[in-house]
Amino acid sequence: MDWMDTSLLPVSPLLVSIVLIIVIYTITTQYCGQIRVKKVQFTDNQSVIIDEKTGLRGSVRKLSVTDAEEPKSPFDLFKIGLRKSKDKFCLGNRQSFSSPIKWITYDEVYEKIQLFGSSVTTLMGEISTNNFIGIYGKNSPKWVITQLAGSAYSFVIVPLYSTFGDEAIVHVINETELKIIVCDTVSQAYHLYKINPQKLEVFIIMEPESTFQSFEKEWSDKVRLFTFEEMLEKGYSNRLPVKVPDDNDLFMILYTSGSLGLPKGVMITNKAYLNAVKLTISLTEENHFSTEDLSHVSFLPLSHTMEQLTMIWAIYSGGRIGFLTDGIESLFDDLRDFKPTFFCSVPRLLVRVYMSFSKKIHSKPIIWKICRYEINKRIEEQKHGIYRRNGIIDFLFFREFRELLGGRVTAIISGSSPIDRDVLFFIRGVLSCPVIEIYGSTETLGLVSSTMFEDVDAHHVGAIFPGVQIKLIDVPEMGIFVSKDQMGEICIRSKCNMLGYYKNQEKTEEVLDSEGFVHTGDVGVWLENGALKIVDRTKNLFKLSQGEYVAPEKVEQTYLFCDLIQYVYVEGHSLKSYAVAVVKPNFKRLRKEAVDIIRKLPKTISLPIEKKCENMKDGESLEEITNAELCTRKEIREFVLEKMNSIAREKGLKGFELARNIYLTPEPFTVDNGLLTPTMKLARMNLRKHFANTIKNLYEEEKCY
C-alpha cells in the first residue's frame, strides 16, 4: 500500500485539521516571535545587610546613567531629549475624540518654555511676589511647559490636585502665599478667587472659554487675567535669558493627598528630583526597556510622584507624551489612539482589564482552562527572560486585550498599592510584557524599591534601588517588635528624600529623623531572598483579640473582586475576634441578584415586593425598592457577605481576615464628602469617624450569619 494514499486511512478531515493546528501552534510557540531579555543576576539576593545590629539594608543594584553630561536641573533633562528628538513630536492632545491629535515638537516646546518663563519672571517682578506658581488642572502640554519653564527660570512649582476640597486648596494657597495660579478654565479661576480673594492676584488660563472676556471685565479691578497664549506673546517682546537654579534650591512643593487632616507640602529640591530621575533611568536601562519610538499616555495626576518621574523620563528619552481627551472614563479610547509603548498605571485599572477578560472567558470552562494553561506556561518562560506574542491562543484570545492598551505596550509599571496575584499573572501572561511594581512615597519621591523582570512572584515590592537604605523599627504602640514579629515600620534614607514639610517643622520632625531617615508609616517584612514586602500602613493595621494582625487594605482589595461591591471599608477591634465591613454596593448588579434572593424566601412571607419578584423573569432588575430599603434587608446583607467571603476564600484569605458582619450603605464614597482622598484611596480616618456608630452596632449585633 502506498503510504501516501490517505484515502484508506480512517481519519476525518476535522481530526487532520486539529492535528495540523496543534503542530503549527507548537512550532510557532517554540521557535517564532520570542523576545529575550538579559537575565538579572540578583533575583535570589535582592538586598544586602549593611549593619547587623540595626538591620540596615542596602541595594545590590548598580546605578547606570549613560549620558556623559551631568544634568543640573529638570530643564537640562529636557535639553537632552531635545538633542535626541529635535524635530519629533513631544507633547500632544486633542479637543475631542472627533478632532485630530495636535502635536508640538521638541523645538516648539523649547521655544514655548523660554517665552512663558520670560513672561512669568517679568510678571513676578511686577507684583512683588515670591517665586512660587500654582498649577490647578488636568494634565496637558501647557501643564508640562509651565513646569519646565519653572525649572529654566527658577520659579517653584506648586501643583494642586484638581480633586482637593476647598479647605485644602485655601490651606495650600495661604501656606505658600500663592499669588499666581495657572488653571484650566475661567470657571476654575472664578471658584479659586471666590474661596480665597485675599491672596490671589493673577490667573493664567490654559483653555479660555467664551466667558473669558466677561470675567476679565467684571474682575479687572480685583485680579489680572491672561490666557496662556497672551503670556507667550508677552515673552516675545521681552525674552529673558534662562536662569537655572542651584542644586539645593526648591524645585517643587508636592502636597500630599491628605488622608489625615490637611495636606502637607513636601519640599523637593532640584538635587533630589534629579537623583530620582537617575534611579528611573537606571531601572529602565537595567531592565532593557526600549526607548525606540517611546510613547506614553499621561493620565495619573502630575501632582503624583510616579507620573512626574514617568513624564520627565519619557522626555529625557526623546519620547512623545499624549494626554487624556476627556476623563479617566475614556482612558482606553485614548490608549487605542495614542498607542503607548510604556504604561504607567495603578492596580485598579489593571483589575478592569482582568475583569473584562474574566467575564468573557469564565463562562466557557474549556477555553478558560486552555487560557490558564497558556498563561502559566508563559509565566514559567518569563522566569528565563522570554516574552512572546504568538500562537493560536494568543491570536484568538489574548491579542484583543493587548489592544485595550493600544497594542504596543512592552512594559508596565504599577504603583500606589499591591497588585493581586491573579491579576499580576494575568497581565504578565496575556499582555506578554513585564509588570514592575514600585514602592515609594511622596516624601521619598516615589522610589524606594521595585520588582524585577524575571521575578514573577507576587505580593512583594522587590529590590532596593541603588543608593537607598532601609531599616525596620519597632512600633510599640501597635505591639509590633522586629525581633519578635519579624516586621516593623519601614524607614528610608536616600538622596531622593524630601527636604521637609513646608512651614511645618513639627510634622517634619515626626517623619524625618536626625539620621536622615524618613519614617514611612508603612509596616514591612523582609522575605528570604531579601525582597521587601509591604504589610500595610501602621495606622491601618488592627490586632484582633486572639493576637492576629489584619491588614485591611489587602482584605478590601480582595473583596473588590466581588462584582456586587463598589467600595468596601474593613474595620476591627482589639477586643473582638473578627472584622466587620461597610459596603457601598454596585446597585445595578445587586438589583438583578435581589430578585432571585427574595424569591428564595419562605413562602409564608407575602409582601408586595415578594409578590412582585415571584412574577419577574430571570435577569430582570428590581426597581420598586429604594437603595436605602435594599441595604436594610437582612437577606440581602447575608447574600452580599457570603458572596464576598466566598471570593476571599478562593483567593486565599485566612478565616480571621474575613468580615463576619456588614453594613450596606447607599451613601456614595467621594472626595467631596471626605470618604476618599484626592488619589481615590479610602480616607480611613474620616471613614472611621463617619461610621463609628455603625461599626459599634455591627459588633453589638454580632455576626450576620
Secondary structure, 3 states (H helix, E strand, C coil): CCCCCHHHCCCCHHHHHHHHHHHHHHHHHHHCCEEECCCCCCCCCCCEEEECCCCEEECCCCCCCCCCCCCCCHHHHHHHHHHHCCCCEEEEECCCCCCCCEEEEHHHHHHHHHHHHHHHHHHHHHHCCCCEEEEECCCCHHHHHHHHHHHHHCCEEEEECCCCCHHHHHHHHHHHCCCEEEECCHHHHHHHHHHCCCCCCEEEECCCCCCHHHHHHHCCCCCEEEEHHHHHHHHHHCCCCCCCCCCCCEEEEEECCCCCCCCCEEEEEHHHHHHHHHHHHHHHHHCCCCCCCCEEEECCCCCCHHHHHHHHHHHHCCCEEEECCCCHHHHHHHHHHHCCCEEEECHHHHHHHHHHHHHHHCCCHHHHHHHHHHHHHHHHHHCCCEEECCCHHHHHHHHHHHHCCCCCCCEEEECCCCCCHHHHHHHHHHHCCCEEEEECCHHHCCCCEECCCCCCCCCCCCEECCCCEEEEECEHHHCECHHHHCCEEEEEECCCCCCEECCCHHHHHHHECCCCCEEEEEEEEECCCCCEEEEEECCCCEECCCCCEECHHHHHHHHCCCCCEEEEEEECCCCCCCEEEEEEECHHHHHHHHHHHHHCCCCCCCCHHHHHHHCCCCCCCCCCCCHHHHHHCHHHHHHHHHHHHHHHHHCCCCHHHCEEEEEECCCCCCCCCCCECCCCCECHHHHHHHCHHHHHHHHHHCCCC
